[in-house]
């Protein structure tokens, strides 16, 4: 991965930690479910893991970025189409959805991952479950909302 990409991710984490702005709401949530942005401020995750000075001192090797593009043609298991990014740190992984906003990229936080366990952002005691692959998590979490748009995706 290039230094520019890692640099932009580190800069994005720093900006998220320093700003009080908000990212786009999760458009696939159920009516009775609280959206991620209502449940927690987007800057809460990095601030609870790192001091501001630690965020500023992040080096190239301190942060690993892993992207996943889930799809109906995945093998051996098909997944509903979904793009996500794992921001891997020494203190847990942030699972986020990349979104384009007026030519820029923002990341909407979805969950925190420790090993195969995916948990809520604000209360990591509340977990969605254990999933061997990040696309299995998005199928579990967002599959019911995506299924009507991709009715043959999981057909054998």
C-alpha positions in Angstrom: 0.0 0.0 0.0 1.4 3.4 -0.9 2.5 5.9 1.6 -0.1 8.3 0.2 -2.9 6.0 1.0 -1.7 5.3 4.5 -1.0 8.9 5.0 -4.5 9.9 3.9 -6.1 7.3 6.3 -3.9 8.5 9.2 -4.9 12.1 8.3 -8.5 11.1 8.2 -8.3 9.5 11.6 -6.7 12.6 13.0 -9.3 14.8 11.4 -12.1 12.6 12.8 -10.6 12.8 16.2 -10.1 16.5 16.0 -13.5 17.4 14.5 -17.0 17.4 15.9 -18.5 17.1 12.4 -20.7 14.2 11.4 -20.7 11.7 8.6 -23.6 10.5 6.6 -26.3 8.5 8.4 -26.5 4.8 7.8 -29.3 4.6 5.2 -29.9 0.9 5.6 -31.0 1.0 9.3 -34.5 -0.2 10.3 -37.1 2.4 11.3 -37.0 1.5 15.0 -33.2 1.2 15.1 -31.0 4.1 16.2 -28.6 5.1 13.4 -24.8 4.9 14.1 -24.5 8.7 14.1 -27.4 9.1 16.6 -25.8 6.4 18.8 -22.3 7.8 18.9 -20.4 10.7 17.5 -18.1 9.6 14.7 -15.1 10.9 16.5 -15.8 8.8 19.6 -14.0 5.6 18.4 -10.5 7.0 17.8 -10.8 9.3 20.9 -11.6 6.4 23.2 -8.6 4.4 21.8 -5.9 7.0 21.4 -4.8 10.2 23.0 -4.7 13.2 20.7 -0.9 13.2 20.9 -0.9 9.5 20.0 -3.1 10.1 16.9 -0.6 12.8 15.7 2.3 10.5 16.2 0.9 7.6 14.2 3.5 6.3 11.8 3.3 4.3 8.6 3.4 0.9 10.3 1.0 1.7 13.1 -2.1 1.5 11.0 -3.1 -1.1 8.5 -5.9 -0.6 6.0 -7.8 -3.6 4.6 -10.5 -3.1 2.0 -13.2 -5.6 1.1 -15.6 -5.5 -1.8 -18.3 -8.1 -1.1 -20.3 -9.3 -4.0 -22.7 -11.9 -5.4 -19.8 -13.6 -7.3 -17.6 -14.2 -4.2 -16.3 -17.7 -3.9 -16.8 -20.0 -2.1 -19.6 -18.0 -0.3 -21.7 -15.4 -2.1 -22.3 -12.1 -0.3 -24.5 -9.1 -0.9 -22.7 -6.2 -2.5 -21.1 -4.1 0.1 -17.8 -2.2 0.3 -16.1 -1.8 3.7 -12.7 -0.9 5.1 -11.0 -2.2 8.2 -8.8 0.3 9.9 -6.6 -2.1 11.9 -4.9 -0.7 15.0 -3.1 -2.2 18.0 -6.2 -1.4 20.0 -8.9 -3.0 17.8 -10.2 -2.6 14.3 -12.7 -0.1 13.1 -15.1 -1.5 10.5 -16.3 1.4 8.3 -18.1 2.0 5.1 -16.5 4.3 2.6 -18.7 7.0 1.1 -18.1 9.6 -1.6 -19.0 13.1 -0.6 -18.5 15.8 -3.2 -15.3 14.3 -4.5 -13.9 13.3 -1.1 -14.1 10.0 0.8 -15.6 9.8 4.3 -15.9 6.7 6.4 -19.1 5.8 8.3 -18.2 3.7 11.3 -20.2 0.4 11.5 -18.6 -1.7 14.2 -15.5 -2.6 16.2 -13.8 -5.9 15.5 -11.7 -7.9 17.9 -10.6 -11.2 16.3 -13.8 -12.5 14.7 -16.2 -10.7 17.1 -18.0 -7.6 15.8 -19.5 -5.3 18.4 -21.3 -2.0 18.5 -19.2 1.2 18.5 -20.4 2.8 21.7 -20.9 -0.3 23.9 -18.5 -3.0 22.8 -20.3 -5.3 25.3 -23.2 -5.4 22.8 -22.0 -7.6 19.9 -23.5 -8.6 16.6 -21.8 -11.9 16.7 -18.7 -13.7 15.5 -18.0 -13.9 11.8 -15.0 -15.5 9.9 -15.0 -12.9 7.2 -16.0 -9.2 7.2 -18.5 -9.8 4.3 -20.2 -12.4 6.5 -20.7 -9.5 9.1 -22.2 -7.2 6.4 -24.5 -10.0 5.2 -25.7 -10.5 8.8 -26.1 -6.8 9.5 -27.4 -5.4 6.2 -28.4 -8.5 4.2 -32.1 -8.3 5.1 -32.1 -4.7 3.7 -30.1 -5.6 0.6 -32.0 -8.8 -0.3 -34.9 -7.2 -2.1 -32.5 -5.3 -4.4 -30.5 -8.4 -5.2 -33.0 -11.2 -5.1 -30.9 -13.7 -7.0 -27.6 -12.9 -5.4 -27.5 -15.8 -3.0 -29.2 -18.3 -5.4 -27.2 -21.4 -6.1 
